[in-house]
Amino acid sequence: MERMIDLRSDTVTRPTPGMLEAMMSAPVGDDVFFEDPTINQIQEKIAALLGKEQALFAPSGTQSNLMGMMAHCQRGDEYIVGNLAHTYKYEGGGAAVLGSVQPQPIDYLPDATFDLQKLESLIKPIDDHFARTRLICYENTYQGLTAHPSHYLEARKIADRYGLSMHLDGARLFNAAVKLRLSPREIVEPFDSVSVCLSKGLGAPVGSLLVGSKELIEKAHRWRKVLGGGMRQAGILAAAGIYALDHQVERLAQDHEHARILATELKLMGKWEVEYAENQTNMVFINLKEEEVKPLREKMLKNGILIYPGKRLRLVTHLDISMNDLQKVIESFRKV
Ligand SMILES: *Cc1c(COP(=O)(O)O)cnc(C)c1O
């Protein structure tokens, strides 16, 4: 089959030759016994990068977020979370289903922050009628948008006043760091825990890490086992992640530049409402009419371009989209 230009997500990337070589030569052991040197290496590496005590490798971001939330919260506790956040909407309700932890949604503002007065008003008083508010959960990037860490410092003050913890779903934290020209550590400083994905823009095939204090990671380690995430010679996967962290972080700037070019060209065509903000990283959204959805998808498919069927169409740039591919995408949109 001819290679498709796949704009559906940055999860579709294939391992690069250098990455495959790193995976082939990775020293491994049984990680359930803490004996996989490559897993230990990536955990230490990411903990140091994010300025936290420890990290724990997980097969997916969903599991990494979940074991984090379960480590922070007890049965009957509650976490405050963005209304369209991944941890609320796209993880099958896992915190409620498996952790007995209730979500309290809050609207995201267009700049990927929360209204802090609203946030404070949602914290429930200590009263037997209410779930106990325990955790505030942010996402960065959120729909590709970065929020500046100054916002999190303000939220942290509220969290501290009420004795709450803060978790960051940083599936695309490195996109945010590259975009903001900050170290990831500066962004996550106000958070107690962070989940990062290796399998999104960073281009590894599998893997996420939960990062936090030694005490939190010990709790999460137990939950990972309960959730079925204890893996054995998983260093093969960690090696891909180490390679990605060493070689494929700075290049995220290219994906951001490609998204900017794509958004600019789409706007110039004047056919659709294009969503692209200054704090956008590697995503562009265009709003289609219902009747445009199917024909657009089919026409693009004929040109070797894959897009999701959806009225709010998300176009994602990544490692496997070159400048040539982008030109082809722009031409195809122009022709429809
Ligand atoms: C992809 C993603 C996750 C984790 O997803 P998995 O597919 O389980 O690895 C979590 N949060 C956000 C914002 C994501 O985009």
The ligand as an SDF file (V2000), in Angstrom:
LIG
                    3D

 15 15  0  0  0  0  0  0  0  0999 V2000
   -3.2360   10.5870   24.2110 C   0  0  0  0  0  0  0  0  0  0  0  0
   -3.5690   11.3030   25.4350 C   0  0  0  0  0  0  0  0  0  0  0  0
   -3.5560   10.6720   26.6790 C   0  0  0  0  0  0  0  0  0  0  0  0
   -3.2360    9.2140   26.8680 C   0  0  0  0  0  0  0  0  0  0  0  0
   -3.7010    8.3960   25.8830 O   0  0  0  0  0  0  0  0  0  0  0  0
   -3.2570    6.8830   25.6450 P   0  0  0  0  0  0  0  0  0  0  0  0
   -3.8020    6.6340   24.3000 O   0  0  0  0  0  0  0  0  0  0  0  0
   -3.9070    6.0950   26.7220 O   0  0  0  0  0  0  0  0  0  0  0  0
   -1.7750    6.7870   25.7170 O   0  0  0  0  0  0  0  0  0  0  0  0
   -3.8530   11.4350   27.7830 C   0  0  0  0  0  0  0  0  0  0  0  0
   -4.1230   12.7420   27.6800 N   0  0  0  0  0  0  0  0  0  0  0  0
   -4.1200   13.3800   26.5020 C   0  0  0  0  0  0  0  0  0  0  0  0
   -4.3890   14.8430   26.4700 C   0  0  0  0  0  0  0  0  0  0  0  0
   -3.8460   12.6970   25.3400 C   0  0  0  0  0  0  0  0  0  0  0  0
   -3.8540   13.3300   24.1740 O   0  0  0  0  0  0  0  0  0  0  0  0
  1  2  1  0
  2  3  1  0
  2 14  2  0
  3  4  1  0
  3 10  2  0
  4  5  1  0
  5  6  1  0
  6  7  2  0
  6  8  1  0
  6  9  1  0
 10 11  1  0
 11 12  2  0
 12 13  1  0
 12 14  1  0
 14 15  1  0
M  END
$$$$
